[in-house]
């Protein structure tokens, strides 16, 4: 899913093995994911709740001051469902910490490891072997 703030943007669903980058989309104040090879960063890659991601480095936020989440893996989820005009897209880390996607620092690379329930998956080792994609 893509947050309400990206409803007017071109988008596509994420697939297992996708290489993503956190970005701020043109003409919006919202951050989300685009394909790492999309130089224009004009197509949002939408994640389903439960999608698992492996990041190339520890995830950082720019909300307030730059801070690290202390993790390189996360599960996508949605929060604030009862609030219509609030951001919903978030990452949940293994320790239960939650970070809004729109608070992610730009330029962080991630690989889609697994989609929710019954979708194919790739191993963390396979994702780490493909480090050359992160150097653009």
Secondary structure, 3 states (H helix, E strand, C coil): CCCHHHCCCEEEECCCCCEEEEEECCCCCCEEEEECCCCCCCEEEECCCCCEEEECCCCEECCCCCEECCCCEEEEEECCCCCCCCCCEEEECCCCCEEEHHHECCCCEEEEEECCCCCCECCHHHHHHCHHHHCC
